[in-house]
Amino acid sequence: MSLAVKLYVFLLIAIDIGLCSACNGHKIRVVRIENCGNSEQVMKVDTNFTISLTRECEIVIKGCGETTGFRTAKAKYTLYRNSNRIISGTYDVCDTFNSKGMENDILRSFNMSASCPIKKMRTCSDGTQTINVAKYKPIWPYAIGNLDVNIRINHDSGNSCMHYTAIVSKE
């Protein structure tokens, strides 16, 4: 996985869920998170997700998400910083689930299957598990600014759409 995609995945995780601060002096403040598809979209996140980023650069996630279930998921994303597109692309969500590393740590924190197909479920993380993100400290400076992320996912069982707006700053 390229550095740009890793940054994107990390930012999606961080933005997905609330306010972060402390790691290497960086903060993330979520301005808005929304499911932008219709009421029948396949994957949804609750808007009251929270995240804390410890001084040890560990993410602590609290919140819930749900899915109606899917066998395939092809995502198209665009990440803007200060209104300028900095990265866009596509990826296979199921391949991401099957990769090693942070993605599997995140899935484990939500007690999700680490492979497709994904069954219909609502799952929550209570904040007892942490995800170490210290290895991403060198790329934090590239994320400073106003961030907007749009992601659309085509599933075999329907579609999903999410939009996030956040501000990344250095203390």
C-alpha positions in Angstrom: 0.0 0.0 0.0 1.5 3.4 -1.0 2.3 6.1 1.6 -0.5 8.3 0.1 -3.1 5.5 0.6 -1.8 4.8 4.1 -2.2 8.5 4.9 -5.7 8.5 3.5 -6.7 5.4 5.5 -5.3 6.9 8.7 -7.1 10.2 8.1 -10.3 8.4 7.4 -10.0 6.6 10.6 -9.2 9.7 12.6 -11.7 11.9 10.9 -14.4 9.2 11.2 -14.6 9.6 14.8 -14.2 12.9 16.6 -11.5 14.9 18.2 -7.9 13.8 18.5 -5.0 15.5 20.2 -1.6 14.9 21.7 0.3 12.7 19.2 3.5 14.6 18.3 1.5 17.8 19.2 -1.1 17.3 16.4 -4.9 17.7 16.9 -7.8 16.7 14.7 -11.2 18.4 15.2 -14.1 16.9 13.3 -16.4 19.6 12.0 -18.9 17.3 10.3 -19.4 13.6 9.6 -22.4 12.4 7.6 -23.7 9.4 5.8 -24.5 11.0 2.4 -26.3 8.1 0.8 -30.0 7.4 1.0 -31.5 5.8 4.1 -30.8 2.3 2.6 -27.1 2.7 2.3 -25.1 -0.4 3.1 -22.5 1.0 5.6 -23.3 3.7 8.1 -21.5 5.3 11.0 -23.1 7.0 14.0 -22.4 10.7 14.1 -21.4 10.5 17.8 -18.2 8.5 17.3 -15.3 9.7 19.4 -11.6 9.2 19.2 -8.9 10.2 21.5 -5.2 10.2 20.5 -2.9 9.6 23.4 0.5 11.1 24.0 1.8 7.7 23.2 0.2 8.0 19.7 -2.5 5.4 20.3 -6.0 5.8 19.0 -8.8 5.0 21.4 -12.1 4.5 19.5 -15.6 4.7 21.0 -18.7 4.5 18.8 -20.8 2.3 16.6 -21.3 1.5 13.0 -23.6 -0.8 11.0 -23.9 -2.6 7.8 -26.7 -4.4 6.0 -24.0 -6.9 4.8 -22.0 -7.2 1.6 -19.7 -9.6 -0.3 -17.9 -6.9 -2.4 -17.1 -3.3 -1.8 -15.2 -1.0 -4.3 -14.5 2.4 -2.9 -13.8 5.7 -4.7 -12.4 8.5 -2.5 -11.2 12.1 -2.8 -9.3 13.9 -0.1 -9.1 17.7 -0.2 -6.9 19.9 2.0 -7.7 23.6 2.1 -10.1 23.1 -0.9 -7.3 21.6 -3.0 -7.6 17.9 -4.1 -4.5 16.2 -2.8 -5.4 12.6 -3.5 -8.1 10.5 -5.1 -8.4 7.0 -6.1 -10.1 3.6 -5.8 -9.5 0.5 -3.7 -11.2 -2.7 -2.9 -12.4 -2.6 0.7 -12.4 -6.4 1.0 -8.7 -6.4 0.0 -8.0 -3.8 2.7 -9.8 -6.0 5.2 -7.6 -8.9 4.2 -4.3 -6.9 4.5 -2.1 -7.0 7.5 -1.5 -3.9 9.7 -3.6 -1.1 11.1 -6.7 -2.0 9.0 -7.0 -5.3 10.8 -6.4 -3.7 14.2 -9.3 -1.4 13.5 -11.6 -4.2 12.5 -10.6 -6.1 15.7 -11.4 -3.0 17.8 -15.0 -3.3 16.4 -15.1 -7.1 16.6 -15.6 -7.3 12.9 -14.7 -10.1 10.6 -11.4 -9.4 8.9 -12.5 -10.7 5.6 -15.4 -10.5 3.2 -18.3 -11.3 3.1 -19.4 -9.1 6.0 -22.7 -10.1 7.6 -25.5 -7.7 8.6 -24.4 -6.3 11.9 -24.3 -3.3 14.2 -21.0 -3.2 16.1 -19.4 -0.9 18.6 -16.0 -0.2 20.1 -16.0 0.6 23.8 -12.6 2.2 23.9 -10.8 -0.6 25.7 -8.6 -1.5 22.7 -6.0 0.9 21.4 -4.3 1.2 17.9 -0.7 2.3 17.9 -0.2 4.9 15.1 3.3 6.1 16.1 4.8 5.0 12.8 2.6 7.7 11.1 4.2 10.6 13.0 6.4 11.6 10.0 3.4 12.2 7.8 1.3 14.3 10.2 2.7 17.6 8.9 1.3 16.8 5.4 -2.2 16.7 6.9 -2.3 20.1 8.6 -5.2 22.2 7.3 -8.9 21.9 6.6 -9.7 18.4 5.3 -12.7 17.2 3.4 -13.1 13.5 2.5 -15.7 12.1 0.2 -16.0 8.3 -0.2 -18.5 6.3 -2.3 -18.6 2.6 -2.1 -20.3 0.3 -4.5 -21.3 -3.0 -3.0 -23.0 -6.1 -4.4 -25.9 -5.3 -2.2 -26.2 -1.5 -2.7 -24.2 1.7 -2.2 -22.6 3.7 0.7 -21.5 7.3 0.8 -19.7 9.2 3.6 -18.5 12.7 3.9 -16.1 14.1 6.6 -14.8 17.5 7.3 -12.0 18.0 9.9 -9.3 20.4 10.9 -5.8 19.1 11.5 -3.5 21.5 13.5 -0.2 21.4 15.4 -0.2 22.7 19.1 
